[in-house]
Amino acid sequence: MTANEKTLATFETRLRQLILRFQELKKENTELYSMLEGNEKTMKELKAQLEQKQSDYDSLKMAKMIEITDGNLAGAKDRLSKLIRDVNKCIAILSDENQ
């Protein structure tokens, strides 16, 4: 085998290796794009779920506020009055201690 033939054989070998590596990278790239699309789809689904949960939470909060306003207004006033009396007692006790 002459030097030119050896060089040509080496070149062919390297070229085949390069082609194989290119095919491997092309396959890996395709797999990565597929994973990316899957992750984007999952992210969209999770965003939709989050928005739904936020909407449900806001509705529940509003319903709870309406429930308190409608049914427990008298009870809420009584609890508030009791808290005010307790605070006034505490202020009176502290005032007596300071004198």
Backbone atoms as SQL, in Angstrom:
CREATE TABLE atoms (id INTEGER PRIMARY KEY, chain TEXT, resi INTEGER, resn TEXT, atom TEXT, x REAL, y REAL, z REAL);
INSERT INTO atoms VALUES
  (1, 'A', 1, 'MET', 'N', 0.817, -1.166, 0.000),
  (2, 'A', 1, 'MET', 'CA', 0.000, 0.000, 0.000),
  (3, 'A', 1, 'MET', 'C', 0.874, 1.248, 0.000),
  (4, 'A', 2, 'THR', 'N', 0.563, 2.139, -0.869),
  (5, 'A', 2, 'THR', 'CA', 1.365, 3.355, -0.959),
  (6, 'A', 2, 'THR', 'C', 0.889, 4.359, 0.081),
  (7, 'A', 3, 'ALA', 'N', 1.626, 5.421, 0.220),
  (8, 'A', 3, 'ALA', 'CA', 1.306, 6.458, 1.195),
  (9, 'A', 3, 'ALA', 'C', -0.028, 7.115, 0.861),
  (10, 'A', 4, 'ASN', 'N', -0.274, 7.316, -0.423),
  (11, 'A', 4, 'ASN', 'CA', -1.552, 7.918, -0.834),
  (12, 'A', 4, 'ASN', 'C', -2.726, 7.002, -0.496),
  (13, 'A', 5, 'GLU', 'N', -2.544, 5.708, -0.698),
  (14, 'A', 5, 'GLU', 'CA', -3.609, 4.761, -0.388),
  (15, 'A', 5, 'GLU', 'C', -3.869, 4.716, 1.120),
  (16, 'A', 6, 'LYS', 'N', -2.799, 4.774, 1.939),
  (17, 'A', 6, 'LYS', 'CA', -2.956, 4.801, 3.397),
  (18, 'A', 6, 'LYS', 'C', -3.688, 6.073, 3.829),
  (19, 'A', 7, 'THR', 'N', -3.320, 7.179, 3.245),
  (20, 'A', 7, 'THR', 'CA', -3.957, 8.446, 3.574),
  (21, 'A', 7, 'THR', 'C', -5.426, 8.412, 3.186),
  (22, 'A', 8, 'LEU', 'N', -5.704, 7.854, 2.024),
  (23, 'A', 8, 'LEU', 'CA', -7.084, 7.745, 1.559),
  (24, 'A', 8, 'LEU', 'C', -7.897, 6.808, 2.466),
  (25, 'A', 9, 'ALA', 'N', -7.311, 5.696, 2.894),
  (26, 'A', 9, 'ALA', 'CA', -7.990, 4.759, 3.788),
  (27, 'A', 9, 'ALA', 'C', -8.273, 5.418, 5.137),
  (28, 'A', 10, 'THR', 'N', -7.307, 6.164, 5.640),
  (29, 'A', 10, 'THR', 'CA', -7.481, 6.877, 6.907),
  (30, 'A', 10, 'THR', 'C', -8.591, 7.922, 6.772),
  (31, 'A', 11, 'PHE', 'N', -8.570, 8.614, 5.632),
  (32, 'A', 11, 'PHE', 'CA', -9.589, 9.626, 5.376),
  (33, 'A', 11, 'PHE', 'C', -10.983, 8.997, 5.335),
  (34, 'A', 12, 'GLU', 'N', -11.109, 7.850, 4.653),
  (35, 'A', 12, 'GLU', 'CA', -12.397, 7.150, 4.571),
  (36, 'A', 12, 'GLU', 'C', -12.867, 6.714, 5.958),
  (37, 'A', 13, 'THR', 'N', -11.937, 6.204, 6.746),
  (38, 'A', 13, 'THR', 'CA', -12.277, 5.763, 8.103),
  (39, 'A', 13, 'THR', 'C', -12.772, 6.939, 8.942),
  (40, 'A', 14, 'ARG', 'N', -12.049, 8.031, 8.888),
  (41, 'A', 14, 'ARG', 'CA', -12.442, 9.233, 9.656),
  (42, 'A', 14, 'ARG', 'C', -13.787, 9.783, 9.170),
  (43, 'A', 15, 'LEU', 'N', -13.989, 9.735, 7.873),
  (44, 'A', 15, 'LEU', 'CA', -15.244, 10.229, 7.309),
  (45, 'A', 15, 'LEU', 'C', -16.408, 9.360, 7.774),
  (46, 'A', 16, 'ARG', 'N', -16.227, 8.048, 7.804),
  (47, 'A', 16, 'ARG', 'CA', -17.284, 7.145, 8.295),
  (48, 'A', 16, 'ARG', 'C', -17.566, 7.415, 9.772),
  (49, 'A', 17, 'GLN', 'N', -16.518, 7.613, 10.560),
  (50, 'A', 17, 'GLN', 'CA', -16.691, 7.928, 11.983),
  (51, 'A', 17, 'GLN', 'C', -17.462, 9.243, 12.150),
  (52, 'A', 18, 'LEU', 'N', -17.119, 10.212, 11.335),
  (53, 'A', 18, 'LEU', 'CA', -17.786, 11.512, 11.380),
  (54, 'A', 18, 'LEU', 'C', -19.263, 11.376, 11.021),
  (55, 'A', 19, 'ILE', 'N', -19.557, 10.578, 10.010),
  (56, 'A', 19, 'ILE', 'CA', -20.950, 10.359, 9.601),
  (57, 'A', 19, 'ILE', 'C', -21.722, 9.647, 10.711),
  (58, 'A', 20, 'LEU', 'N', -21.113, 8.636, 11.320),
  (59, 'A', 20, 'LEU', 'CA', -21.771, 7.934, 12.422),
  (60, 'A', 20, 'LEU', 'C', -22.040, 8.866, 13.606),
  (61, 'A', 21, 'ARG', 'N', -21.059, 9.689, 13.923),
  (62, 'A', 21, 'ARG', 'CA', -21.229, 10.646, 15.039),
  (63, 'A', 21, 'ARG', 'C', -22.338, 11.646, 14.713),
  (64, 'A', 22, 'PHE', 'N', -22.382, 12.082, 13.460),
  (65, 'A', 22, 'PHE', 'CA', -23.433, 13.013, 13.032),
  (66, 'A', 22, 'PHE', 'C', -24.806, 12.374, 13.198),
  (67, 'A', 23, 'GLN', 'N', -24.934, 11.097, 12.806),
  (68, 'A', 23, 'GLN', 'CA', -26.218, 10.402, 12.939),
  (69, 'A', 23, 'GLN', 'C', -26.620, 10.249, 14.408),
  (70, 'A', 24, 'GLU', 'N', -25.645, 9.953, 15.263),
  (71, 'A', 24, 'GLU', 'CA', -25.914, 9.847, 16.702),
  (72, 'A', 24, 'GLU', 'C', -26.410, 11.184, 17.257),
  (73, 'A', 25, 'LEU', 'N', -25.719, 12.263, 16.884),
  (74, 'A', 25, 'LEU', 'CA', -26.107, 13.586, 17.373),
  (75, 'A', 25, 'LEU', 'C', -27.471, 14.009, 16.832),
  (76, 'A', 26, 'LYS', 'N', -27.752, 13.640, 15.600),
  (77, 'A', 26, 'LYS', 'CA', -29.047, 13.964, 15.003),
  (78, 'A', 26, 'LYS', 'C', -30.159, 13.243, 15.767),
  (79, 'A', 27, 'LYS', 'N', -29.933, 11.960, 16.105),
  (80, 'A', 27, 'LYS', 'CA', -30.916, 11.195, 16.865),
  (81, 'A', 27, 'LYS', 'C', -31.090, 11.797, 18.261),
  (82, 'A', 28, 'GLU', 'N', -30.008, 12.145, 18.914),
  (83, 'A', 28, 'GLU', 'CA', -30.067, 12.756, 20.248),
  (84, 'A', 28, 'GLU', 'C', -30.821, 14.087, 20.201),
  (85, 'A', 29, 'ASN', 'N', -30.568, 14.871, 19.166),
  (86, 'A', 29, 'ASN', 'CA', -31.245, 16.153, 19.005),
  (87, 'A', 29, 'ASN', 'C', -32.756, 15.956, 18.865),
  (88, 'A', 30, 'THR', 'N', -33.156, 14.956, 18.084),
  (89, 'A', 30, 'THR', 'CA', -34.570, 14.646, 17.909),
  (90, 'A', 30, 'THR', 'C', -35.204, 14.247, 19.243),
  (91, 'A', 31, 'GLU', 'N', -34.501, 13.424, 20.010),
  (92, 'A', 31, 'GLU', 'CA', -35.008, 13.007, 21.323),
  (93, 'A', 31, 'GLU', 'C', -35.145, 14.195, 22.264),
  (94, 'A', 32, 'LEU', 'N', -34.163, 15.093, 22.235),
  (95, 'A', 32, 'LEU', 'CA', -34.216, 16.262, 23.114),
  (96, 'A', 32, 'LEU', 'C', -35.371, 17.187, 22.737),
  (97, 'A', 33, 'TYR', 'N', -35.609, 17.372, 21.448),
  (98, 'A', 33, 'TYR', 'CA', -36.750, 18.190, 21.024),
  (99, 'A', 33, 'TYR', 'C', -38.065, 17.544, 21.454),
  (100, 'A', 34, 'SER', 'N', -38.130, 16.228, 21.379),
  (101, 'A', 34, 'SER', 'CA', -39.327, 15.514, 21.820),
  (102, 'A', 34, 'SER', 'C', -39.558, 15.720, 23.316),
  (103, 'A', 35, 'MET', 'N', -38.488, 15.621, 24.108),
  (104, 'A', 35, 'MET', 'CA', -38.590, 15.865, 25.547),
  (105, 'A', 35, 'MET', 'C', -39.040, 17.290, 25.823),
  (106, 'A', 36, 'LEU', 'N', -38.492, 18.242, 25.082),
  (107, 'A', 36, 'LEU', 'CA', -38.843, 19.645, 25.264),
  (108, 'A', 36, 'LEU', 'C', -40.326, 19.877, 24.985),
  (109, 'A', 37, 'GLU', 'N', -40.826, 19.285, 23.913),
  (110, 'A', 37, 'GLU', 'CA', -42.250, 19.414, 23.593),
  (111, 'A', 37, 'GLU', 'C', -43.113, 18.811, 24.693),
  (112, 'A', 38, 'GLY', 'N', -42.691, 17.660, 25.222),
  (113, 'A', 38, 'GLY', 'CA', -43.430, 17.033, 26.321),
  (114, 'A', 38, 'GLY', 'C', -43.444, 17.911, 27.559),
  (115, 'A', 39, 'ASN', 'N', -42.293, 18.506, 27.869),
  (116, 'A', 39, 'ASN', 'CA', -42.213, 19.384, 29.035),
  (117, 'A', 39, 'ASN', 'C', -43.069, 20.633, 28.847),
  (118, 'A', 40, 'GLU', 'N', -43.086, 21.180, 27.648),
  (119, 'A', 40, 'GLU', 'CA', -43.915, 22.353, 27.383),
  (120, 'A', 40, 'GLU', 'C', -45.394, 22.010, 27.521),
  (121, 'A', 41, 'LYS', 'N', -45.777, 20.822, 27.046),
  (122, 'A', 41, 'LYS', 'CA', -47.168, 20.387, 27.167),
  (123, 'A', 41, 'LYS', 'C', -47.539, 20.234, 28.643),
  (124, 'A', 42, 'THR', 'N', -46.668, 19.617, 29.414),
  (125, 'A', 42, 'THR', 'CA', -46.911, 19.442, 30.842),
  (126, 'A', 42, 'THR', 'C', -47.025, 20.795, 31.537),
  (127, 'A', 43, 'MET', 'N', -46.146, 21.728, 31.159),
  (128, 'A', 43, 'MET', 'CA', -46.164, 23.051, 31.762),
  (129, 'A', 43, 'MET', 'C', -47.490, 23.763, 31.464),
  (130, 'A', 44, 'LYS', 'N', -47.990, 23.651, 30.242),
  (131, 'A', 44, 'LYS', 'CA', -49.267, 24.271, 29.891),
  (132, 'A', 44, 'LYS', 'C', -50.402, 23.662, 30.701),
  (133, 'A', 45, 'GLU', 'N', -50.382, 22.338, 30.852),
  (134, 'A', 45, 'GLU', 'CA', -51.415, 21.669, 31.638),
  (135, 'A', 45, 'GLU', 'C', -51.366, 22.125, 33.096),
  (136, 'A', 46, 'LEU', 'N', -50.160, 22.234, 33.653),
  (137, 'A', 46, 'LEU', 'CA', -50.021, 22.666, 35.040),
  (138, 'A', 46, 'LEU', 'C', -50.455, 24.117, 35.217),
  (139, 'A', 47, 'LYS', 'N', -50.157, 24.966, 34.235),
  (140, 'A', 47, 'LYS', 'CA', -50.619, 26.352, 34.302),
  (141, 'A', 47, 'LYS', 'C', -52.135, 26.420, 34.290),
  (142, 'A', 48, 'ALA', 'N', -52.756, 25.611, 33.457),
  (143, 'A', 48, 'ALA', 'CA', -54.226, 25.586, 33.388),
  (144, 'A', 48, 'ALA', 'C', -54.803, 25.106, 34.719),
  (145, 'A', 49, 'GLN', 'N', -54.186, 24.089, 35.307),
  (146, 'A', 49, 'GLN', 'CA', -54.652, 23.601, 36.608),
  (147, 'A', 49, 'GLN', 'C', -54.494, 24.674, 37.677),
  (148, 'A', 50, 'LEU', 'N', -53.377, 25.377, 37.654),
  (149, 'A', 50, 'LEU', 'CA', -53.137, 26.435, 38.626),
  (150, 'A', 50, 'LEU', 'C', -54.181, 27.538, 38.500),
  (151, 'A', 51, 'GLU', 'N', -54.478, 27.947, 37.270),
  (152, 'A', 51, 'GLU', 'CA', -55.484, 28.972, 37.055),
  (153, 'A', 51, 'GLU', 'C', -56.847, 28.503, 37.542),
  (154, 'A', 52, 'GLN', 'N', -57.179, 27.235, 37.302),
  (155, 'A', 52, 'GLN', 'CA', -58.461, 26.690, 37.766),
  (156, 'A', 52, 'GLN', 'C', -58.516, 26.671, 39.288),
  (157, 'A', 53, 'LYS', 'N', -57.428, 26.239, 39.915),
  (158, 'A', 53, 'LYS', 'CA', -57.382, 26.193, 41.380),
  (159, 'A', 53, 'LYS', 'C', -57.493, 27.601, 41.967),
  (160, 'A', 54, 'GLN', 'N', -56.840, 28.567, 41.343),
  (161, 'A', 54, 'GLN', 'CA', -56.915, 29.951, 41.817),
  (162, 'A', 54, 'GLN', 'C', -58.347, 30.466, 41.704),
  (163, 'A', 55, 'SER', 'N', -59.003, 30.146, 40.599),
  (164, 'A', 55, 'SER', 'CA', -60.389, 30.549, 40.404),
  (165, 'A', 55, 'SER', 'C', -61.292, 29.888, 41.444),
  (166, 'A', 56, 'ASP', 'N', -61.071, 28.597, 41.690),
  (167, 'A', 56, 'ASP', 'CA', -61.851, 27.882, 42.702),
  (168, 'A', 56, 'ASP', 'C', -61.632, 28.494, 44.083),
  (169, 'A', 57, 'TYR', 'N', -60.394, 28.828, 44.399),
  (170, 'A', 57, 'TYR', 'CA', -60.070, 29.424, 45.690),
  (171, 'A', 57, 'TYR', 'C', -60.757, 30.777, 45.844),
  (172, 'A', 58, 'ASP', 'N', -60.711, 31.604, 44.804),
  (173, 'A', 58, 'ASP', 'CA', -61.366, 32.913, 44.865),
  (174, 'A', 58, 'ASP', 'C', -62.871, 32.765, 45.059),
  (175, 'A', 59, 'SER', 'N', -63.461, 31.794, 44.368),
  (176, 'A', 59, 'SER', 'CA', -64.899, 31.556, 44.522),
  (177, 'A', 59, 'SER', 'C', -65.234, 31.100, 45.937),
  (178, 'A', 60, 'LEU', 'N', -64.418, 30.207, 46.468),
  (179, 'A', 60, 'LEU', 'CA', -64.633, 29.721, 47.830),
  (180, 'A', 60, 'LEU', 'C', -64.486, 30.852, 48.841),
  (181, 'A', 61, 'LYS', 'N', -63.480, 31.686, 48.630),
  (182, 'A', 61, 'LYS', 'CA', -63.268, 32.808, 49.536),
  (183, 'A', 61, 'LYS', 'C', -64.459, 33.758, 49.508),
  (184, 'A', 62, 'MET', 'N', -64.967, 34.030, 48.317),
  (185, 'A', 62, 'MET', 'CA', -66.125, 34.904, 48.181),
  (186, 'A', 62, 'MET', 'C', -67.348, 34.275, 48.844),
  (187, 'A', 63, 'ALA', 'N', -67.537, 32.981, 48.656),
  (188, 'A', 63, 'ALA', 'CA', -68.669, 32.295, 49.269),
  (189, 'A', 63, 'ALA', 'C', -68.572, 32.342, 50.791),
  (190, 'A', 64, 'LYS', 'N', -67.379, 32.193, 51.302),
  (191, 'A', 64, 'LYS', 'CA', -67.176, 32.233, 52.751),
  (192, 'A', 64, 'LYS', 'C', -67.485, 33.627, 53.288),
  (193, 'A', 65, 'MET', 'N', -67.077, 34.650, 52.557),
  (194, 'A', 65, 'MET', 'CA', -67.362, 36.026, 52.983),
  (195, 'A', 65, 'MET', 'C', -68.872, 36.283, 52.978),
  (196, 'A', 66, 'ILE', 'N', -69.559, 35.788, 51.959),
  (197, 'A', 66, 'ILE', 'CA', -71.006, 35.970, 51.886),
  (198, 'A', 66, 'ILE', 'C', -71.681, 35.210, 53.023),
  (199, 'A', 67, 'GLU', 'N', -71.181, 34.024, 53.319),
  (200, 'A', 67, 'GLU', 'CA', -71.744, 33.219, 54.405),
  (201, 'A', 67, 'GLU', 'C', -71.617, 33.949, 55.731),
  (202, 'A', 68, 'ILE', 'N', -70.464, 34.527, 55.980),
  (203, 'A', 68, 'ILE', 'CA', -70.257, 35.268, 57.223),
  (204, 'A', 68, 'ILE', 'C', -71.177, 36.485, 57.261),
  (205, 'A', 69, 'THR', 'N', -71.285, 37.174, 56.150),
  (206, 'A', 69, 'THR', 'CA', -72.106, 38.371, 56.092),
  (207, 'A', 69, 'THR', 'C', -73.579, 38.039, 56.293),
  (208, 'A', 70, 'ASP', 'N', -74.057, 36.969, 55.672),
  (209, 'A', 70, 'ASP', 'CA', -75.474, 36.627, 55.743),
  (210, 'A', 70, 'ASP', 'C', -75.853, 36.020, 57.088),
  (211, 'A', 71, 'GLY', 'N', -75.187, 34.989, 57.494),
  (212, 'A', 71, 'GLY', 'CA', -75.650, 34.209, 58.627),
  (213, 'A', 71, 'GLY', 'C', -75.072, 34.581, 59.965),
  (214, 'A', 72, 'ASN', 'N', -73.847, 34.987, 60.013),
  (215, 'A', 72, 'ASN', 'CA', -73.162, 35.149, 61.291),
  (216, 'A', 72, 'ASN', 'C', -72.885, 36.601, 61.636),
  (217, 'A', 73, 'LEU', 'N', -73.633, 37.503, 61.072),
  (218, 'A', 73, 'LEU', 'CA', -73.376, 38.918, 61.341),
  (219, 'A', 73, 'LEU', 'C', -73.579, 39.231, 62.814),
  (220, 'A', 74, 'ALA', 'N', -74.646, 38.723, 63.373),
  (221, 'A', 74, 'ALA', 'CA', -74.908, 38.969, 64.793),
  (222, 'A', 74, 'ALA', 'C', -73.830, 38.315, 65.647),
  (223, 'A', 75, 'GLY', 'N', -73.447, 37.096, 65.289),
  (224, 'A', 75, 'GLY', 'CA', -72.394, 36.411, 66.032),
  (225, 'A', 75, 'GLY', 'C', -71.067, 37.134, 65.931),
  (226, 'A', 76, 'ALA', 'N', -70.770, 37.651, 64.753),
  (227, 'A', 76, 'ALA', 'CA', -69.515, 38.387, 64.560),
  (228, 'A', 76, 'ALA', 'C', -69.525, 39.671, 65.385),
  (229, 'A', 77, 'LYS', 'N', -70.670, 40.349, 65.433),
  (230, 'A', 77, 'LYS', 'CA', -70.780, 41.571, 66.247),
  (231, 'A', 77, 'LYS', 'C', -70.585, 41.252, 67.724),
  (232, 'A', 78, 'ASP', 'N', -71.169, 40.132, 68.179),
  (233, 'A', 78, 'ASP', 'CA', -71.015, 39.732, 69.586),
  (234, 'A', 78, 'ASP', 'C', -69.561, 39.434, 69.919),
  (235, 'A', 79, 'ARG', 'N', -68.880, 38.706, 69.016),
  (236, 'A', 79, 'ARG', 'CA', -67.457, 38.394, 69.257),
  (237, 'A', 79, 'ARG', 'C', -66.618, 39.658, 69.274),
  (238, 'A', 80, 'LEU', 'N', -66.918, 40.588, 68.366),
  (239, 'A', 80, 'LEU', 'CA', -66.180, 41.845, 68.319),
  (240, 'A', 80, 'LEU', 'C', -66.425, 42.662, 69.578),
  (241, 'A', 81, 'SER', 'N', -67.666, 42.707, 70.046),
  (242, 'A', 81, 'SER', 'CA', -67.985, 43.439, 71.280),
  (243, 'A', 81, 'SER', 'C', -67.252, 42.840, 72.468),
  (244, 'A', 82, 'LYS', 'N', -67.184, 41.497, 72.523),
  (245, 'A', 82, 'LYS', 'CA', -66.472, 40.832, 73.617),
  (246, 'A', 82, 'LYS', 'C', -64.990, 41.170, 73.569),
  (247, 'A', 83, 'LEU', 'N', -64.417, 41.177, 72.369),
  (248, 'A', 83, 'LEU', 'CA', -62.998, 41.528, 72.243),
  (249, 'A', 83, 'LEU', 'C', -62.756, 42.968, 72.684),
  (250, 'A', 84, 'ILE', 'N', -63.654, 43.861, 72.322),
  (251, 'A', 84, 'ILE', 'CA', -63.502, 45.268, 72.735),
  (252, 'A', 84, 'ILE', 'C', -63.582, 45.383, 74.248),
  (253, 'A', 85, 'ARG', 'N', -64.524, 44.665, 74.883),
  (254, 'A', 85, 'ARG', 'CA', -64.622, 44.694, 76.352),
  (255, 'A', 85, 'ARG', 'C', -63.347, 44.169, 76.983),
  (256, 'A', 86, 'ASP', 'N', -62.793, 43.080, 76.419),
  (257, 'A', 86, 'ASP', 'CA', -61.552, 42.512, 76.957),
  (258, 'A', 86, 'ASP', 'C', -60.395, 43.504, 76.833),
  (259, 'A', 87, 'VAL', 'N', -60.314, 44.190, 75.715),
  (260, 'A', 87, 'VAL', 'CA', -59.250, 45.189, 75.520),
  (261, 'A', 87, 'VAL', 'C', -59.429, 46.331, 76.511),
  (262, 'A', 88, 'ASN', 'N', -60.661, 46.778, 76.700),
  (263, 'A', 88, 'ASN', 'CA', -60.926, 47.858, 77.655),
  (264, 'A', 88, 'ASN', 'C', -60.552, 47.447, 79.070),
  (265, 'A', 89, 'LYS', 'N', -60.842, 46.191, 79.441),
  (266, 'A', 89, 'LYS', 'CA', -60.449, 45.696, 80.767),
  (267, 'A', 89, 'LYS', 'C', -58.930, 45.722, 80.914),
  (268, 'A', 90, 'CYS', 'N', -58.238, 45.289, 79.860),
  (269, 'A', 90, 'CYS', 'CA', -56.771, 45.275, 79.909),
  (270, 'A', 90, 'CYS', 'C', -56.220, 46.695, 80.052),
  (271, 'A', 91, 'ILE', 'N', -56.807, 47.629, 79.335),
  (272, 'A', 91, 'ILE', 'CA', -56.365, 49.023, 79.420),
  (273, 'A', 91, 'ILE', 'C', -56.612, 49.551, 80.830),
  (274, 'A', 92, 'ALA', 'N', -57.753, 49.216, 81.411),
  (275, 'A', 92, 'ALA', 'CA', -58.072, 49.669, 82.774),
  (276, 'A', 92, 'ALA', 'C', -57.081, 49.087, 83.763),
  (277, 'A', 93, 'ILE', 'N', -56.763, 47.816, 83.632),
  (278, 'A', 93, 'ILE', 'CA', -55.818, 47.183, 84.552),
  (279, 'A', 93, 'ILE', 'C', -54.441, 47.823, 84.410),
  (280, 'A', 94, 'LEU', 'N', -54.004, 48.055, 83.193),
  (281, 'A', 94, 'LEU', 'CA', -52.691, 48.692, 82.985),
  (282, 'A', 94, 'LEU', 'C', -52.685, 50.125, 83.516),
  (283, 'A', 95, 'SER', 'N', -53.781, 50.835, 83.371),
  (284, 'A', 95, 'SER', 'CA', -53.862, 52.194, 83.893),
  (285, 'A', 95, 'SER', 'C', -53.775, 52.208, 85.402),
  (286, 'A', 96, 'ASP', 'N', -54.432, 51.242, 86.072),
  (287, 'A', 96, 'ASP', 'CA', -54.376, 51.154, 87.538),
  (288, 'A', 96, 'ASP', 'C', -52.986, 50.810, 88.002),
  (289, 'A', 97, 'GLU', 'N', -52.278, 49.953, 87.273),
  (290, 'A', 97, 'GLU', 'CA', -50.919, 49.578, 87.665),
  (291, 'A', 97, 'GLU', 'C', -49.945, 50.736, 87.523),
  (292, 'A', 98, 'ASN', 'N', -50.137, 51.597, 86.558),
  (293, 'A', 98, 'ASN', 'CA', -49.229, 52.713, 86.329),
  (294, 'A', 98, 'ASN', 'C', -49.413, 53.827, 87.345),
  (295, 'A', 99, 'GLN', 'N', -50.542, 53.878, 88.024),
  (296, 'A', 99, 'GLN', 'CA', -50.777, 54.973, 89.005),
  (297, 'A', 99, 'GLN', 'C', -50.349, 54.608, 90.377);
